[in-house]
C-alpha cells in the first residue's frame, strides 16, 4: 500500500490539492510522462515552504514525473534527465531550470518561472528515458491568470 501511495504522490503530489485541473500525460515507449503547469499561489503554504517555492500569482510552476508502465501495477517512478522550455505567443523562449525531488519511491521534477496575466505559454519538455540517446518530447500549453 505504501508503494502505491508513493507512486500516486510522485505522479502529482503538488497537484493533489488542485483536483479541478486536468492531468496531462504523454505516453512514449512504455513510459508515461505526466506534466502540469499552474501558478504557485495555488499551492498550500506548507507545500511551498517544504519545496522552497515562492507562492505568488505571478510565478508559475511546471511539474513533471515519469512512470514506467508495469503490467498489473500502477507503474514505477523512474529517474530521468529533464529539460524544459516555454515559449509565449510572441515567440520569446526561455529555459525553465528543473530540479529533482524524491519522496520515498516517488521522483518528480519541478521548475518555477515568472508569468504575466493572460499569458499563454507553450512548453516543450525533453525527457531522456532510461537507455535512450535521444529525448522523448512532451508538449503542454497553459494560459495563466494573475489578477
N, C-alpha and C positions, 0 to 999 in steps of 0.2 A: 504494500500500500504506500509506503514511504517513497519508493521509486516512482510510482505513478504520480504522486503528488509533486515530486521534484521535477518531473518532465513537464507537467502542466504549468508549474511555476516558471520554468525556463522558457517555455513557448510564449508566455505572455504575462510574466509577473507584473511588470509595470503597467500593464493594461487591464489587469483583472478588475480594477475598480471602474473601468470605463466600458461597461457592457454595451453601451449604445453604439460604440464604434465597431465597424465591421473588421473582421480578421482578414488580412491579405496574405496570400501564400502563393509561392511558385514551386512547382514540383519538377525536379531535374534528377534523372539517373538514380532513382531510389531514395532521394532526399527531399524533404520539404523545407523550403526557406520561408520562414514567417517574417513579415515586415510590416511595421506600422509607424505612423508619424502623428504627433499631437503637440499641442502647446504644453509647456511644463507647468503652467498654473493649474492644470487638471490633476496633477499628481498630489496625493496626500503629503502633508508636510513631513511626516516621519519617513516616508519612502524617499522623498527628495533629499532629506538630510542624510539618510543611510548611504545613498549612492552619490553624494556630493553633486547634486543637480540644483542649479538655481531655478527656483519657481518664479515664473513670470509669464504674462500673456504675450510678451514679445520674444520669448525663447521657444524654439521648437526642439523636439527630441525624436530621433529615429531609433527604433528598437528592432533588432534582427536576431533571430535564433534559427538554428539548423537542426532538424531532427532526421536521423537515419531511420527509414521505414524498416520495421521488422515485423514479419508475419505474426499475427496473434498478439501483438503488443501495441502500445501507443507510440512505440519508437524510442530512439535513444538520442539524447542531446549529444552533439559532437563538436569538438573544437575545429575551427576553420580560420582562415585569414579573410577579413572583410575590408573592402574599400567602398566608400560611398561618396557620391557626388549629387549635388542638387542644382538644377537649372531653373531660373524663373522664366516668365513668358517673354522677357526681353532678350533671352539667350545668355544672360550672365550666369556663369557656372562657378560653383565653389565646392571645394573638397570638405567633407564632413569627417573630422577625426573620430574614429570609433575606438571604444575601449571594451575590453572583455570583462565580463562579470561572471563569477562562478558562485553558485549556491547549491550545496550538496551535489547532486548529479546534474543539475541544470547549468547550461552555459548560454549566455546571450551577450549581445554586443549593443552598446548604446553610443550615440553621439548627439551633442546638442549644438544649436546654432541660433542665430538671430532671425526673426521673421517680422514682416510688416503686415498691417491689416489688409485683408483680402488678397494676400499674396498666394499665388499658386506655385508650388514647387514640384518639379518632375525629378524624382530620384532615380538614379541608376546605382544599383548595389551589385558589386562584384564579389563573388564568394568562391574561394578556392576550396573545393570539396576534397576530402582525403584521397590522395593518389592521383589527383588531376593536375595537369600542367597549365591548363587554361581555366580562367574563372567561368563559373556559371553566372548568368546575369538575371537579376530580378529588377522589375520596374514598378514604381509606385508614384501616383500623383496625388497631392494633397493641397487643399486650399485652407489657409489659416485665417482666423478671425481674431483680432486682438482688441477690439474696442467694444 
